[in-house]
Amino acid sequence: MWKLTFTSFAAGIVLICLGASRASAGDAVAPGQKIFTDNKCTQCHAIDALKIAKVKSDEEEKDDDEGGKKVEPPDLGDAGKDHDAAFITKWLMKEEKIDGKKHKKKFKGSEEDLKVLADWLATLKYDVPKKKDK
């Protein structure tokens, strides 16, 4: 009887440990996401689908092409729907345009970080509601 109790107890401990390790692995941050946050991309952009919020910045975003009208930078949850990693890399280096405009800031990280970031952004294909400019 005690062997059955001990075996059941041991099996329960193993299952709890396996569940905890899976939760930890699922909570790991992708390298591209870490680069995204470390390079302060969240000062302008959010990725709501991944619960990455835009942080308040001291700088007000103004787009001079819109006559000084405030333009809200997009949520990047769907960045990979229309653009591949090669395009995103050029966009972040201000070598490409979207709607006739270049990215506001040139990426200042390493070439390797840029590749990891662009590859990660290209995987983001969530449905993101489109917001109108303010």
Buried (B, 14 or more C-beta within 10 A) or exposed (E): EEEEEEEEEEEEEEEEEEEEEEEEEEEEEEBBBBBBEEBEBBBBBBBBBBEBEBEEEEEEEEBEEEEEEEBBBBBBBBBBEEBEBEBBBBBBBEEBEEEEEBBEEEBEBEEEBBBBBBBBBBEBEBEBEEEEEE
